Amino acid sequence: MITSTISTNGGRAFYDKALKAMPRGERLKLCLQCGACSGICPYGFAMDYPPHSIIAALRADDFTPVLDSDTIWLCISCFACSNVCPAQIPLTTGILASLKSEMLLRGKAPAELQTALTNSRRYGNTLGQSPRKRADWARGLTPPVPIMAEFKEPVEVLWYVGDYASYHPRVQKVSRAMARVLQAMGVKFGILGPEENSDGDAQCLIGEVGLFEMLALKNARAFDKYEFKELVTTDPHAYNTMKNEYPGVGVSVPIKHYTQFLVEHLDQLKPLLKRGQKYRVTYHDPCCIGRANKNNIYDEPRQVLGAIPGVELVEMPHHRENSICCGGGGGGMWLDGFSWEHARTRTSEWRVAEALSVGAQVLAVSCTYETPRFEDAVKSTGHEGELIVKDIAELLANAISG
Amino acid sequence: MNIVVPIKFVPDLVEEMTIDESGAALDRTWLRLIINEFDDHAIEQAILLKERGGGQVMVVAPEVEGVDDVLYTAAAKGAGRLIKLTGDLGNANNHALARVFATAAKDLQPDLVLIGVQAHDDLDGAVGPLLAEYLGMPYLGYVSAVEVSDGKATVRKEYPGGLMAEMEVTLPAVLGIQAAEHPPRYVVTSKIYQAMEATTIEAQAVGELDPSGGLTVDRMFQPEAAERATMIEGDLTSIATKLVEIFKELSVLQ
C-alpha cells in the first residue's frame, strides 16, 4: 500500500519520511547508484531526474530541484526499473509514486491528468462518462449480458470490465467479443454495470491515495453484495491493483486475468475454436500482469493464442519481463500531450516497429488500453494496413463464430 | 479583505436531458447537478487573491444534492467559511437566487463578490448584475484577472474579438468571472477529507423566495428538424453546378 508523504521542502526530511512511510522503504538505503533503473526506463533519457538521480538528490538533501522539475510525469509506471533493481527497491510503487503524490499536493500535475482524476472521483470512471451508461456496451447482445443488480442469481464468474472496456468505442468491441466467448463456453457470468467503479490503479500509482481508497472501497462494497465463484477481469491494471494494492485498504479479492481463467478451461474452449486462418501473431506482454509485482502471467496468454487454429506465434525482441510499456500506465493514458512535448517519441510506436520487424501480421494484446494505443501508433508511424491489432478475446471470438 | 463567492449549480450534461410532462421544464428525475464551471473559476480566483494578499474566502451555495462535497472541496483549497442556504432552492430562478445571495452576502460584509459571469443554463449571465443591484455595488463582468490594492481592484475584462481592457473599480464591487488566472486546481482527496474534519458548514434558512421579475417558460423542447433541407443528388460536377445556382439565387454569389 502506498502512503502519501507529507509536504516538505528539504530532501533529508522527505527521505526520512519516505523510508518510514513506504512499504519496504528502508530498502532505499541499499541503493548502489548503479543506474540500471534509469537505463531501462523508456523515458529516462528525457527526465531531469530519472529514478537513481531522485534517490541521489534525496541523500544529498538537495531535493528542491527535483520538486521544481515536472519530468516525473513522464513515468508511466511500467515497473521496468523496479524489475531490474539489484537491491529490489520498490521504485514504481514507492519513491516514484511518493514523488508524484507530492507533486499533486503542490498542484503540479498536468491538466489532462487532473481531469481524469476529477472524473474518476465524480463519475467513478476516468473518461467522464455517465455511470448509468457503464453497461451500454453490452446493449443488443443476445443472449443479454446479465447485470448483477437485475439478475439476482449467483454466478460462476463475476467479470470486472473496467473503465476503457466499458466506455471506449474501440475497447467496447473487445468487451463484446469477450462476452461472446464466455457465452459460447457456457460460463454463467455477470457484470456490475453501473455499480462498477474505476479500479484505482492509476490513482494509486500516482499517489492519489485517498481517491484510490474511495474507489477500492466502492468496488469492494459492490463485490460483497453478490454471490460468485470467481472474479475475472479483462483489465491487467485491475488485476494488478486488486491483487497487490486492495489488501492494503483491507479489501481481499481473489482476482484472475481472463487468460488465466481461459487456460483453466481450455478443454471447454478448444473444441469451439474451429475457424482458422494462417496468421503470424506476436504477443505484447502488458506490464501489469507481467513484471509488475512479479505477477508473471506470461505463459497463459501464449497458451490461449496457441489454441487458435492457424496462429503462428513469433516473439518480439522485447518480451515477457523485458516487454516495453504501451505508454498508458500510471496516468500515461492522459499524458500523451505532455509525454510527446518532452520526449518527442511514443513507446507504443516502438512496439509497433518491433512487431513489424519480426514479420507479424497481427499484434495480439490482452490489456484494455492497448487496442486503441497500438492502432493509433500503426497509423502515426505510417503503417496503416500492415499490422492488425486485436485483443486475444477478439481473435477467440473470430475463431468461434467466424 | 472579505471575498464572497456565491455559487450555483447547473445540470450535468453527462446525463441526457429530457423534458418533463409539463413540457416547460427539464425532467429532474435523473438530473445530476454540478457546480457551474464559471463559479468554479470564481472560487479559484478568490483563492488566488487570498494567497497573494490575505483575507477570507467565503463560499455561499444553495442546498442541492452534492453541495457538501463542493463546499468541502472549496475549503480544501483555502476557503475559510462555508455557507449553505437551505430552503426550496432546486428550481429557484435567477432573480430569486440573486435576492437570497444578496441577503446572505450583506451579513458577510464583502469587499469583493466574485461570481461566475454566466452559466450554461444562463448565458445572459443575469445573476451577477442582479446581485450587484441588490447590494448597491458596481458590477464588472467578463473578468479574467484581478489585482487588489488600496481599496481598489484592477481587473482585466475581456471583449469579443480578442479585445482586452484594464479597468479600475472602487471596492466593494461584484465581479463576473469569465476565467480565473489559473485553471481551477485539483485537490487531493485526502485534503478534502481533512477539510471535512476541520471545517463546519453553516446552514442558513432562506425563507420564502421572491422570483419576481423573471421569465415564465411556456415551452421547452429539443431542437426540432426544419423541413427546409433540399438533398442534391448526382455526380460531383452536377452537385457543384447546382450549388452554384442556389448560391446565386440566394445572392450569396454574384
Chai-1 contact restraints between the chains, C-beta under 6 A:
chainA,res_idxA,chainB,res_idxB,connection_type,confidence,min_distance_angstrom,max_distance_angstrom,comment,restraint_id
A,L104,B,V188,contact,1.0,0.0,6.0,A-B,restraint_1
A,L105,B,V188,contact,1.0,0.0,6.0,A-B,restraint_2
A,G107,B,R185,contact,1.0,0.0,6.0,A-B,restraint_3
A,Q114,B,Y186,contact,1.0,0.0,6.0,A-B,restraint_4
A,S130,B,V14,contact,1.0,0.0,6.0,A-B,restraint_5
A,S130,B,E15,contact,1.0,0.0,6.0,A-B,restraint_6
A,E208,B,V188,contact,1.0,0.0,6.0,A-B,restraint_7
A,G210,B,T189,contact,1.0,0.0,6.0,A-B,restraint_8
A,G210,B,S190,contact,1.0,0.0,6.0,A-B,restraint_9
A,G210,B,Y193,contact,1.0,0.0,6.0,A-B,restraint_10
A,L211,B,T189,contact,1.0,0.0,6.0,A-B,restraint_11
